[in-house]
Amino acid sequence: HNKQQPVLVGTVSVEASELLSRMLKREKIPHNVLNAKFHMQEAEIVARAGQPGTVTISTNMAGRGTDIKLGTRVPERGGLMVIGTERHEARRIDRQLRGRCARQGDPGASRFYVSFEDDLMRNFGAADRMTKIMERFGLEEGQELEHRWLNKSVETAQKRVEQRNYLIRKRTLDFDDVMNMQREVVYTYRNETIDSEEPRKLIYEVIDEAVPAKVKEYLDVDEPHYNALIHWVNTTFPLGLTKEKAQFETRTVDENAQFLIEKIKNAYERKSSHEEPTAVKSLERYIILNAIDRLWQEHLYAMDALREGVYLRGYAQKDPLIEYKTEAYDMFVELMANIKNEVLNNLFRSTSNLQAFENFLATLPQFLLREHAPTAPTADASVRGRQLQPVGAMAGVAGDGDGAGEVTIDLPIRRSMPKVGRNEPCPCGSGKKYKNCCGRVA
């Protein structure tokens, strides 16, 4: 600095650059600090870094890509002097900092200082052993040393740090690969749904895969649960099956699955026939995409929680990565099954047109009101002695025609004639008021 040679001082961290800046201020040495805190003046600081007598303190920001041009008569003073206050964890950063001087044939020099108390030497360079050796030779505290053994010790420490960082990055990539594979499967399925011209094929694929799995879950056991299967079918689809009507005991598991698949597809074809084809395609895409998006978000939260807690299994002498892969696979299988079940649950609970949906409901099994006593055909009198019975062949969704045990929907009753007031003559022709005749019974 006294001979007006520009100096670039490299530090490892922002804290070290600020500490060195305070020390230079104490010595009344003018300098500039380049540590990303003064981003408005960065270009100006770099432009002045090669001028005579300029001192610049920088982090590794002044590494690769920073070209410091020398001012007039600076080459005569020896060019840019690079001083490293300590070695970085990566040799690459040291080389980049050293490469700021002596560029394109210009003169320059570099010098790095290392202390046994630096984090690099203390954690990876066997600083305690080296300190004892130096004390045995009678060297004093703060004495400057130069030897190829010391350079080799520093390089060995840097190699250890680089190897550790490589293993950390590799471990992170191994964990990320699990999510990348799952993400690829889910996004491929989602894009296929968006681009498909016939989303009904995807709906039928879900039915062909999810229904047999449910049938095996209930029937492919030591004690088949026929009632539980019928309950699931009736709560998910408008089939209205009963144990007598289904007759699951007379078929094998695969035959029962095929039996239910045919009924579900027939019911869905009937539902779709009441709606506009273009609207049905959009609705089918929405049903699948909504299931994927909602459950995929929940799956991501669950995977984050698993990744945070899986390291605790290391206390049980288990490899966290293997445990993570195993748990992640089970969770992904459950995710895909939940997506299919979500599609099945919303298949008959969604519509593109309310009127079309009401028309579809009108074809479902419903209760009829039938008279037993010979009364006048009035709306209020029809309530008297009514008996609830299911509709016959028209109500059978699967086309069975018996209608027994069907899922019933009690639709509003519409009057066939105007309402009769209480004080009006009774429509039966008795001459009495309605409230004293047929209306009294009602």
MOKANOR-V145335 format. One record per residue. N is the residue number from 1. PHI is phi in whole degrees, -180 to 180 (NA if undefined). D_FIRST is the distance of its C-alpha to the first C-alpha in whole Angstrom. Layout:
# MOKANOR-V145335
n phi d_first
N PHI D_FIRST
N PHI D_FIRST
This chain:
# MOKANOR-V145335
n phi d_first
1 NA 0
2 -67 4
3 -96 5
4 63 5
5 -92 5
6 -65 7
7 -126 7
8 -115 11
9 -102 12
10 -99 16
11 -122 18
12 -84 22
13 -136 23
14 -66 23
15 -62 23
16 -66 20
17 -67 18
18 -70 19
19 -63 19
20 -66 15
21 -64 15
22 -65 17
23 -67 15
24 -70 12
25 -64 14
26 -64 16
27 -88 12
28 59 12
29 -106 9
30 -66 10
31 -160 11
32 -123 14
33 -115 16
34 -119 18
35 -139 21
36 73 24
37 -91 25
38 -119 24
39 -68 25
40 -70 26
41 -103 22
42 -61 22
43 -62 22
44 -68 20
45 -64 17
46 -66 18
47 -66 18
48 -91 15
49 -66 13
50 -98 12
51 -80 11
52 -60 9
53 75 6
54 -84 8
55 -114 8
56 -123 11
57 -102 13
58 -142 16
59 -85 20
60 -72 22
61 -61 22
62 -87 19
63 -91 22
64 -63 24
65 96 25
66 -102 22
67 -104 21
68 -97 17
69 -88 18
70 -80 15
71 -81 15
72 -68 16
73 64 14
74 -71 12
75 -57 14
76 -68 14
77 -93 10
78 109 11
79 78 12
80 -77 11
81 -106 9
82 -103 12
83 -121 12
84 -101 15
85 -72 16
86 -164 20
87 -82 22
88 -78 24
89 -69 28
90 -110 29
91 -64 27
92 -60 27
93 -68 25
94 -62 22
95 -66 23
96 -65 23
97 -67 19
98 -66 18
99 -76 20
100 -74 18
101 -105 16
102 55 18
103 -96 20
104 53 23
105 85 22
106 -75 18
107 -72 16
108 172 14
109 -151 14
110 -142 14
111 -151 14
112 -115 17
113 -116 18
114 -133 21
115 -114 23
116 -66 27
117 -93 27
118 -65 26
119 -60 29
120 -62 29
121 -76 29
122 -70 31
123 -92 34
124 -129 34
125 -109 32
126 53 35
127 -65 32
128 -63 35
129 -66 36
130 -66 33
131 -65 32
132 -64 35
133 -64 35
134 -66 32
135 -66 33
136 -66 36
137 -81 34
138 83 33
139 -80 29
140 -94 28
141 -65 26
142 85 22
143 -75 22
144 -81 20
145 -124 23
146 -141 23
147 -163 26
148 -68 28
149 -64 30
150 -67 28
151 -62 27
152 -67 30
153 -65 31
154 -66 28
155 -64 29
156 -63 33
157 -64 32
158 -66 30
159 -63 34
160 -65 36
161 -65 34
162 -63 34
163 -66 38
164 -64 39
165 -64 37
166 -64 39
167 -65 42
168 -65 42
169 -65 42
170 -64 45
171 -64 46
172 -63 46
173 -66 47
174 -62 50
175 -68 51
176 -69 50
177 -62 52
178 -63 55
179 -68 55
180 -64 54
181 -66 57
182 -65 59
183 -63 58
184 -64 59
185 -66 62
186 -67 62
187 -69 61
188 -64 63
189 -63 66
190 -67 65
191 -66 64
192 -64 67
193 -66 69
194 -68 67
195 -86 68
196 -70 72
197 -82 75
198 -126 77
199 -65 75
200 -65 79
201 -62 78
202 -68 75
203 -62 78
204 -68 80
205 -64 78
206 -63 77
207 -63 80
208 -65 81
209 -95 78
210 -80 78
211 -64 82
212 -59 83
213 -64 80
214 -67 82
215 -63 85
216 -66 84
217 -62 82
218 -93 86
219 -108 88
220 -85 87
221 -136 87
222 -63 90
223 -119 91
224 -61 91
225 -103 90
226 -68 92
227 -64 92
228 -66 88
229 -66 88
230 -63 91
231 -64 89
232 -65 85
233 -63 87
234 -72 89
235 -84 86
236 -102 84
237 -128 86
238 -85 89
239 -99 92
240 63 94
241 -79 95
242 -122 97
243 -64 98
244 -71 101
245 -76 100
246 -73 97
247 54 99
248 -65 95
249 -67 98
250 -87 99
251 -124 96
252 -82 93
253 -63 90
254 -66 89
255 -67 92
256 -64 91
257 -63 88
258 -66 89
259 -61 92
260 -70 89
261 -60 87
262 -64 90
263 -65 91
264 -65 88
265 -66 87
266 -64 91
267 -65 90
268 -70 86
269 -63 88
270 -66 91
271 -63 88
272 -70 86
273 -68 89
274 -91 89
275 -122 86
276 -74 84
277 -57 83
278 -64 80
279 -67 79
280 -65 80
281 -62 77
282 -63 75
283 -66 76
284 -65 76
285 -63 72
286 -63 71
287 -61 73
288 -71 71
289 -65 68
290 -64 68
291 -65 69
292 -64 66
293 -64 63
294 -67 65
295 -73 65
296 -67 62
297 -63 60
298 -64 61
299 -65 61
300 -64 57
301 -62 57
302 -65 59
303 -68 57
304 -62 54
305 -65 55
306 -64 57
307 -67 53
308 -70 52
309 -98 55
310 -71 55
311 -67 52
312 -66 55
313 -73 57
314 -64 55
315 -67 56
316 -93 59
317 61 58
318 -117 58
319 -75 56
320 -59 54
321 -66 54
322 -65 58
323 -64 59
324 -65 57
325 -64 59
326 -65 62
327 -65 62
328 -65 60
329 -66 63
330 -62 66
331 -67 64
332 -71 64
333 -61 68
334 -65 69
335 -61 67
336 -64 69
337 -66 72
338 -67 71
339 -62 70
340 -66 74
341 -66 76
342 -65 74
343 -64 75
344 -64 79
345 -66 79
346 -93 78
347 -63 80
348 -103 83
349 -111 81
350 -129 80
351 -149 81
352 -94 80
353 -149 83
354 -65 85
355 -65 88
356 -65 88
357 -68 87
358 -66 90
359 -64 92
360 -66 91
361 -64 92
362 -66 95
363 -88 96
364 -79 95
365 -57 97
366 -148 99
367 -86 101
368 -109 105
369 -102 107
370 -125 111
371 -92 114
372 -116 116
373 -103 119
374 -75 121
375 -120 119
376 -70 118
377 -77 115
378 -108 113
379 -67 110
380 -74 110
381 -70 113
382 -68 111
383 -73 109
384 -70 112
385 64 113
386 -75 110
387 -131 109
388 -87 105
389 -136 106
390 -78 103
391 -72 103
392 -89 105
393 -63 103
394 -64 102
395 -87 99
396 -70 98
397 -68 95
398 -86 95
399 82 99
400 -77 101
401 94 103
402 -85 104
403 72 102
404 -72 102
405 71 100
406 -71 97
407 -67 94
408 -107 96
409 -126 95
410 -85 97
411 -82 96
412 -61 98
413 -91 101
414 -105 103
415 -74 106
416 -88 108
417 -147 110
418 -60 109
419 -69 109
420 -97 112
421 -74 112
422 -65 114
423 -96 117
424 -83 117
425 -61 120
426 -69 120
427 -66 119
428 -76 122
429 90 125
430 -78 126
431 89 126
432 -88 124
433 -70 121
434 -61 118
435 -71 117
436 -97 121
437 -120 121
438 -67 118
439 -68 115
440 -67 117
441 -69 116
442 -66 113
